[in-house]
């Protein structure tokens, strides 16, 4: 019985040699080709990858299968960041892109992400059609593509870096004489941010700037516990800022001058405030339902439209594409801005933070305290729970209930934009959802003080495990 291939919040991901096998990859590619071929006109598809194990082979196989089905492949030379691929889709006016990446997932994973002609992650109405094409194959095995044919290769880096230089005030960073550390986490972002910075006179050094398909033995996720090498290099160079990206460079991590990791929730809020004040962009802001309500408070403060979306950057990307928002972000370290791709861009995020620090002349910690003085304090936390299948099934049923209290807290509102979000009388909240890419239950909480945050996270955890 063939594996059921499902495209979740950001494509199909699976463990290599378990479900992510050549027979299943072929089925997925043929499904995408079938969907694309049914759209009007002639079709070209970019085919790219991150630096994961066997990525080169997967790209070659995908190119052969596309060509045999009347879709012209354009193969991206070498690993490329997801946002660079998205930008290339728009610039080259292709019918989309196939990207072999598992983003921030552990090294044993790989995946396939399909982007539509606007450069955005495919929306559910598209992925459902692709899944239908795959299902229509039945039990039939897809034959390997015929070897020997050469395909056009493209370099997406120059145009993408040129666009970043238009979006970011690099000269302000250089003028402020910022010293920076760049950590691409052995991923597709290698040589991007650092090149742009150093070519413009900014002092920038890197760590993990070589290929390692095992990503140092852990997930290529730029989160606080994994940024030790970046922080050590910052101490050695007396750096003002550390910026990091994940395996495909669509997510970001930021370290302040004193070595403090500044969580993505705060970066999104700070950049929103910065763009309003420096660019004058007031057309709107978007955030996922699990992202800090500090963004809500800022939107209310500036009288700017707020859009709260389900988790999955494709929903924010749609708003960027329609120029409804100045900035959109997710607490899982995804962000993009007006005039850019409708896709997460970790490289852009890090560079924009550098500009903000340079222009304001203050550390991120100082800027955050000033922000709290303006709209109040917010303390968001996310915890992941790996449950057995039985426990996960039970919790899935619990998500459908209508709780009226949690550990003595009265629920004032229930939000089902994505998963289950319980809002309490004091404005604190907890949100539960099942991961779309991993066997994990995520619990998000936000309180208005550090003390209450500890109580709320304990209550949220108890409700998952009881």
N, C-alpha and C positions, 0 to 999 in steps of 0.2 A: 504494500500500500504506500503510495507516494506521500512524502511529507506535505502537510498543509502549510503553504507559504502565506503568511499574513503580514501586511505592511502596517506597522504600528505608528506611533507618534512621529517617528523619523526613519521610516523604511523598514526593511526586513533584516533582522540580526539573528545570528545563531552561532553555536560553537563549531569551529572548524573541525572537519572529519566526523562530526556527529550528525548535525542536520545541514551545516554549511558545506556541502559536497558538490563536486562538479555536476552530477546529475541534477541536483536541485537548483544549482546556479543556472544551468541551461534552461530549465523550466521557467525560472523567473525572467531570464532575458528574453526568451521566446514570448512570454506573456506581455512584457513591456513592448516588444517589437510588434505584437499583434494589436495592442492598443494604439500605438503610434501610427501604424499603417492605415488604420481606419479613420484617422483625422485627415482633413482636406489638404491637398498639396503634396509636394515632394518633401522628403524628410532627411535631415542630418541630425545625428545625436553625438554629443561629446561623451567620451568614455574616460573616466579618471579613477584615481585611487588614492588612499593614504599609504603609509609605508608598511602596512602589515604583511605578514608572511604570505607568500605566493600571490601577492597582488598583481604582479606583472602577468602571470599566467591567466588569471581571471579576466584581466582587461583584454588580452589577446583573444581569448575564447569568446568573450562578449562581442568583440568587433567582428569576428568571423560569422557568428550567428546573426547579427544585425544585417550584415552585408548580404547574406544568403536570403534574407527576407525583405530586401528592397529598401532597407534603411541604411544610409551612408554613415559609417562611423568616423569620427574625428578623434584620434587617440591622443590624450594629453601625455606629453613626455615627462616621465618622472612623477613622484607624488605631488599632489597639489591640494591646497586648502579648499575646503568646501565653499567658502565665500568667493574665492578666486574662480572656482568652476561656475558658480552662480553668475558672477559678473561676465564671464566668457559666454555663457548662454545668451545673455542679453546683447552683448556686443556683436557676437557672430550670428545672432538671429537663428539659432538652431531650434529644433523641435524639443529640446530639453537636454538632460544629461543623466547618465548612469554613473554613479559614484560608488566604488567598492570601499566602504568604510564602516567601521563600528564605532566611530567617534571616540567617546571616553570609556567605552566598555573594556573589560580586561583583555589581555593579549590573545587569549584563546578564542575570542569572538572575531567574526568578520560580518559584513553586511552589505546590502545593496540599497542605495538611496536613489530614488528617481525624482528629478526636478523637471518641472514643466517649462514651456517656452518663456515664461516671465522670470525664470531663475529661482522660483520659490519651490519649497518642498511640495510634492503633490498632495492636494487636498483629498479628503476621503472619497469624494465622488469620482476621482480619478483612480485612486488605489483600488477601489471596489471593482472597477472595470478591468484593471490589470489582474486582480485576483480571479475574476471570472474567466479571463483568457487562460490563466494557468489551470484553473479547474477544468476547463473545456478540453485540456490535453488528456484528461483521464489517466489511465495507467500507462499510457504510451511513453516509452523512453525517448528523449530527445537525442538525436545523433550529434556527435561532436561536429563543430564547424570544420570545413575543409582547410587544411593547413597550407601555408606557402604564400598566401596573398599578403601584400604590403598595403598599409593604409596610411592616409595623411596623418602626420603628427603635428600638434600645435603646442605652443608655449604660452600658458595663460599668465605667467608672472609679470611681464613688462606692463601690459595694459592695466592689470590690477593694481600694481604699485603706483602707477601714474594716477589712477583714480583716488587712491588713498591720500596721495600728496595734495589732491584738490580738496579733499574733505577735511584734512587735518592741517593746522597751522604749525608745520614743522619748524619754521623759522622762530616761532615763539619758544619752542622747546630748546632750540639751539641757543637762542639769546639768553635764556634763563640758566644756561650752563648745567642742565640736569645731567646727572650721571645715572645710567640705567643698567639693569640686568634683564636680559631676555631669556626666558626658559620655554623653548618649544616642545619640551617633553618628548624628545626623539621623534616628533610627529611631522605632519605635512607642513607645519608653519616654519620649519627650519629655513633660515636665510631670507625671510620676508621682512619682519619688523626691523631686525637688526640692520639689514641692508639699507632700508629706507632711512633709518636714523643716522647711520654712520656716513652715508653719502651726503647727508645734509649737515654734517659737522657736529652731531650729537655723540657724546661718549656713551657707547653701549657695548657691553660684553655679554657673552652667552654661556649657558650651561646646557648640557644634554643636546648638543648640536651635532649629532651624528645618528645614523640609522641603528636602531635596536628594535627588532620585531617583538621583543619581550617587554619593551618599555620599562627596563630596569626591574622587571619582575612583578609589576603591579599595573593597575589600570592607569592609562595616561590621562589622569584627571587633575587639573590644576587647583587642587583643594589644599587647605592648610596643612594637613598631616604629611603631604607629599612634597611640600615646597622647601624642605630643609636645605637642599643644595643651593637653591636660588637665594635663600636668606644668608647662607654662609658666604656666597660670592658677593652679596650686597655688603656684608660687613668688611670683607677684604678690600673692596673698592670704594667704601664709604658712599654707596649709591643712595640716591634720593628715592628711587622707585624700582620695584620689580614687577615685570609683566610676564604672564605665562599663558600658554594656549594648550588645548588638549590635542588628542591624536589627529584630528582633522582640522584643527584650528578654528572651529566655530564657537568654542567656549573659551572663557577667559578666567584668569586668576590674577589678583593684584596684591602686592605686598607694599606696605607703607615704609617710610624711611626708618622707623624704629623696629622694623621686623614684624609688625602686626599685619596679619592677613585681614583685608577688608572684604567682608562677604559681599557676593554679587548683589543682594538686595540693596545694600547701601550704595554700591557703585551706580546702579540704575537710577536711584533717587537723586544722587549727587549730579550725575550727568544730565538728567532731566532739568534740574534746577539750572545747571550751567548753560545748557543750550537755550533755555528760555531767556536767560539774562544776557548772554553774549551774542546769540544769533537772532534773538527776537522771534523764534518759532513758537507759535501759540496755537497751531492747528489741532493738536490733540496729543494724547499719550496713551499707550496700551501696555497692559501687563496681564500676565496669567492670573487666574484666580488664587494661585498659591504664592503669589509675590507680595511683598510688603505693602501694607496700607499706608506707609509713608508716602508712596506715590499718589494714593488717593488724596491725602491731606495736601500735598503740593498742588495737585490739580485743582482742588477747591480753593487753595490760597491764591492761585494765579487766574482762577476762573477759566480753566482750560478743559475741554471735553476729555472724559476718561472712558476708555474701552477696556472692559475686563473679559478676558477670553479663556477658553479651556486651555489646558496644558498642551503644548505642541506649537512650535514656532510658525507653522504654516498659517495659523489664524492671525498672528501678528503680521506676518509677511503680506498677507492679503490687504491689510490696512495701510502698510507702507506703500504697496503698489498703487493704491488709490489715493495716495497723498493725504490720508486722513490724520496722520500722526507725525510728530516731530521725532519721536523716539519710541521704541517698543522693546520690552525686556521681560525675561523670565528669571526667577530666582535661581534656576539651574545654570546661570552664567551665560545666557543667550541675550544678544543685544544687536540692534541695528538702528540706523538713523535715516531721516528724511533724505531723499536723493540718492540713496545707496540701494544695495540689493535687498529683496524681501526675504532675507535669510540671515541666520545668526553669523556674526563676524567677530571672532575673538581678537583678531589682529587689530581691527579698527577700534574695538573697545579699549584695548591697552594703550594704543596711541592717543586716543581721545582723552583718556585719564591723564596721560603725560602732559597733554596740552593744558588741561584744566589745572594741574598742579603748577605748571610753568606760569600761566597767566595770573592765577590767584596768588601765587607766592606763598602758599600755605600747605602744610602736610594734609593728607587725607583725614587724619584724625581730627585736626583742627577744623577742617571744613565740615566734618560730620557733626561735631559739637555745635557749630553755628547753625547747621540745618535743624538739629533738635531744638535749638532755641527758637527757631521760626515756627515749627509745626508740631513740636512735642517729640518725645522719645518712642522708639519702636524697637522691639527685640525679637526678631524672627529666628526660628530654629527649624531645621529639617532633620528627621531621623528616618533611617531605612530599617525595615524589619524583614529578614529572610525567614519565611514561614514554610512549614511542610505543606504539601498539596492539600491535605485534609484541613489544616488550620486556615489556609488561604481560602478554601471553598467556604468554610464557616464564616470567615470575615467578609467575603463577598456578599453573603446573605445579610450580614449585619449592616453593610453599607446601604441596604435598601430600606432600613428602618427609619423611624422619625424620632430620634432621641429628644427629650424635652429638658434634660439636664446632663451634665458631665461632672462627676466628682463634686456635686453640690452647686455647680454653676448653672444658672438658668440660661437655657438657649433662647435667644431673642429672634433668631432668624436661621433658616436652613437654606443653603445655596447649593444647587446641583448643576452648576455650570460644568463642573468636572469632578467626579467623585462625590464626596460628602463634605460640605463645609458647614461647621457650626459656629455661629457668631453669638457672642455673649453680651450681656447688658453693658459691660464696661468698655466694649470695643475690641476686646481680645477675641481670638478665634483659633479654631483648629480645623485643619482640612485633611481628609484621608483620601488617598487614591491608589489604585494598583498601577505599577509601572507598565508602560507599553513596550519596554524593551528588555526588562529583566524580571525574574521571579521574585519580586519585592513589593511589599506594601510601604508606601511613603506616608509619613505623618508630619504635617507642617503645622507649626504653632506660631502665634505672635501675641506677645503681651506688651504692656506699656511700661513695665519696670523689670529690672534684672531679677528681683526677688520673685515676682509673679511668674516670670518666664520659667523658672525652675519648677514651680508648682504646676503650671499648665502642661509642661512637657511630661512631667511624671504622670499626670492624669491622662494625657493622651496616650502614653505608652501602656498604661494599665488597661485602657479600653480596647487596645489592639490584642493584648495577650490574655485577657480574662476569658 
